[in-house]
Structures are given as structure tokens and as C-alpha cells.
Amino acid sequence: MARIRFSRLDDYTLQLSRLAAHTEEIAGKAIYAGADIITDAIRAKIEALHPSSDKAGLFAYQKKEPAPLTQTAKQGLLDGLGITKMQNDAGFWNVKVGFDGYNDMPTRKYPNGQPNQLIARSLEFGSSIAQKHPFVRPAINASRKRAEAKMAEVLDKEIKKVMDQGG
């Protein structure tokens, strides 16, 4: 019986199996590269916000007027901004960019400091006690294409690296 051997097909199959073994690592590098760009854009928007003194914020709050962003709240947002660990949600790899922790301004309701997520949400959308200053959505919109391009660049580089191993 005649035997046919496809050496190139075997090489291609080997490369694909190597690629499959490194999928999580490659996806992680690309996803984190994109998330870094988004996070930097959000950080820049926070830094561009003009805070008031903590006393001015407290005075407005006591008068039941919309409170401005205070210096302590702004610093809490900068300190609490971060990226979560990568997760696989039903075949979709992702990370989340957001706020964690508390700022250093204790109140009666929040004796350990105000939650950074609460401050970010009230700034982004406004509330009965805070003025609206959107910074997350504009940062994402402005940096989305750069993040996508960086992710594609990292994917191409990492895939090429794996495919060239032993090829």
C-alpha cells in the first residue's frame, strides 16, 4: 500500500497545537496592553479635573448644595484606579478597568472613607449631591482605537513568535 506523507502539513499542525497551548498567555498580553492604554486615558482625565479644597466640599455638603470634587476624593480616584485579573467568561477573555477602595475623607456614613466607586459614579453621571463631570466615557471613546490597535499589534507579535518556534 502506498504511503503519502505531508511534512508541511505536519509542521503546520504542530504550530497550531503550540499556538493553542499558549492561547491564554497570548490573549492576556494583548488584553492587558489594551487595558493599560484605557487606564492611562482615564487617569489623564482624572488628573485634568480641577478639585476644590476639602473644606469647600464639606461646606457645600452641609448646605445641601451639589458638592464639588475635592482634592482628597480626586486622590482617592487616582489611587483606586486599576485593572482586574483576567477572567474567562464562557470563552471570552476580559479584564475590567475600574475603581477599588476608599478615599481618606471619613464621613458619618462612611467612617473609613468614601468608596471610590461611589465617587466615580457620582462624578460620571452626577447626583443630587454632586456635580456631573464625565471622565470615564470620554476617556474610553478617545483611546478605544489606540487600544484596539495595540492589542492587534501584540497579538500579531506573540502569534508570530509562537509560530516561528521550531518551524
C-alpha positions as CSV (number, residue, x, y, z in Angstrom):
1,M,0.0,0.0,0.0
2,A,1.3,3.4,-0.9
3,R,2.0,5.9,1.8
4,I,1.7,9.6,1.4
5,R,3.4,11.9,3.8
6,F,2.8,15.7,4.1
7,S,5.7,17.1,6.0
8,R,4.4,20.7,5.7
9,L,1.0,19.8,7.0
10,D,2.6,18.1,10.0
11,D,4.6,21.3,10.6
12,Y,1.5,23.4,10.4
13,T,-0.4,21.1,12.7
14,L,2.5,21.3,15.2
15,Q,2.5,25.1,15.1
16,L,-1.3,25.2,15.6
17,S,-1.0,22.9,18.6
18,R,1.7,25.1,20.1
19,L,-0.5,28.2,19.5
20,A,-3.4,26.5,21.2
21,A,-1.2,25.7,24.2
22,H,-0.2,29.4,24.5
23,T,-3.7,31.0,23.9
24,E,-4.3,32.2,27.4
25,E,-0.8,33.8,27.7
26,I,-1.1,35.5,24.3
27,A,-4.6,36.7,24.9
28,G,-3.5,38.1,28.3
29,K,-0.6,40.1,26.9
30,A,-2.9,41.7,24.3
31,I,-5.8,42.4,26.7
32,Y,-3.6,43.9,29.3
33,A,-1.8,46.1,26.7
34,G,-5.2,47.5,25.6
35,A,-6.4,47.9,29.2
36,D,-3.2,49.8,30.1
37,I,-4.0,52.4,27.3
38,I,-7.6,52.8,28.6
39,T,-6.4,53.1,32.2
40,D,-3.9,55.7,31.3
41,A,-6.5,57.7,29.4
42,I,-8.9,57.6,32.4
43,R,-6.0,58.6,34.7
44,A,-5.2,61.6,32.5
45,K,-8.9,62.7,32.6
46,I,-8.9,62.4,36.4
47,E,-5.8,64.5,36.6
48,A,-7.4,67.1,34.4
49,L,-10.3,67.6,36.8
50,H,-10.0,70.7,38.9
51,P,-10.7,69.9,42.6
52,S,-11.8,72.2,45.3
53,S,-10.5,72.1,48.8
54,D,-11.9,69.6,51.2
55,K,-13.3,72.4,53.3
56,A,-15.2,73.8,50.3
57,G,-16.7,70.4,49.6
58,L,-17.7,69.9,53.2
59,F,-19.3,73.3,53.3
60,A,-21.3,72.6,50.2
61,Y,-22.4,69.3,51.5
62,Q,-23.5,70.8,54.8
63,K,-25.6,73.4,52.9
64,K,-27.1,70.6,50.9
65,E,-25.7,72.0,47.7
66,P,-24.1,70.0,44.9
67,A,-20.6,69.2,46.2
68,P,-17.6,69.8,44.0
69,L,-14.9,67.2,43.6
70,T,-12.4,67.6,46.5
71,Q,-8.7,67.1,46.4
72,T,-9.0,64.1,48.7
73,A,-11.6,62.5,46.5
74,K,-9.6,63.1,43.4
75,Q,-6.5,61.5,45.0
76,G,-8.7,58.5,46.1
77,L,-9.8,58.0,42.5
78,L,-6.2,58.1,41.3
79,D,-5.1,55.7,43.9
80,G,-8.0,53.3,43.4
81,L,-7.9,53.1,39.6
82,G,-6.8,49.7,38.5
83,I,-7.2,46.6,36.3
84,T,-8.6,43.3,37.5
85,K,-7.2,39.9,36.9
86,M,-8.0,38.4,33.5
87,Q,-11.1,36.1,33.5
88,N,-12.5,33.6,31.0
89,D,-16.3,34.2,30.8
90,A,-17.7,31.4,28.7
91,G,-14.9,31.6,26.2
92,F,-14.5,35.4,26.3
93,W,-11.2,36.6,27.9
94,N,-11.6,40.0,29.6
95,V,-10.4,42.3,32.3
96,K,-12.2,45.2,33.9
97,V,-10.8,48.7,34.5
98,G,-12.4,50.4,37.5
99,F,-12.1,51.8,41.0
100,D,-11.5,50.0,44.3
101,G,-11.0,51.0,47.9
102,Y,-11.9,54.2,49.8
103,N,-10.5,57.7,49.9
104,D,-9.2,59.4,53.0
105,M,-12.3,61.5,53.7
106,P,-14.3,59.9,56.5
107,T,-17.9,60.9,56.9
108,R,-20.7,59.9,59.3
109,K,-22.0,57.3,56.8
110,Y,-18.5,56.2,55.7
111,P,-16.2,56.3,58.7
112,N,-13.4,54.6,56.8
113,G,-13.6,57.0,53.9
114,Q,-15.9,57.4,50.9
115,P,-16.0,54.5,48.4
116,N,-14.1,55.4,45.3
117,Q,-16.7,53.6,43.1
118,L,-19.4,55.8,44.6
119,I,-17.3,59.0,43.9
120,A,-16.5,57.9,40.4
121,R,-20.2,57.1,39.6
122,S,-21.5,60.4,41.0
123,L,-18.9,62.3,39.1
124,E,-19.5,60.5,35.8
125,F,-23.3,60.8,35.9
126,G,-24.0,63.5,38.6
127,S,-26.2,63.1,41.6
128,S,-28.4,65.1,43.9
129,I,-25.3,66.0,45.9
130,A,-22.5,66.0,43.3
131,Q,-21.9,67.9,40.1
132,K,-21.6,66.0,36.8
133,H,-18.1,65.8,35.3
134,P,-17.9,62.8,32.9
135,F,-14.4,61.5,32.6
136,V,-14.6,57.7,32.1
137,R,-16.7,57.6,28.9
138,P,-14.8,60.4,27.2
139,A,-11.5,58.7,28.0
140,I,-12.7,55.3,26.6
141,N,-14.0,56.9,23.5
142,A,-10.8,58.9,22.9
143,S,-8.5,55.9,23.4
144,R,-10.5,52.9,22.1
145,K,-8.9,52.8,18.6
146,R,-5.4,53.1,20.0
147,A,-6.1,50.3,22.5
148,E,-7.5,48.1,19.7
149,A,-4.5,48.8,17.5
150,K,-2.1,48.0,20.3
151,M,-4.0,44.7,21.1
152,A,-3.7,43.7,17.4
153,E,0.0,44.5,17.3
154,V,0.7,42.5,20.5
155,L,-1.4,39.6,19.1
156,D,0.4,39.6,15.8
157,K,3.8,39.7,17.5
158,E,3.1,36.9,20.0
159,I,1.4,34.6,17.4
160,K,4.4,35.1,15.1
161,K,6.8,34.3,18.0
162,V,5.0,31.0,18.8
163,M,4.6,30.1,15.1
164,D,8.3,30.7,14.4
165,Q,9.4,28.4,17.3
166,G,11.0,25.3,15.9
167,G,9.4,25.9,12.5
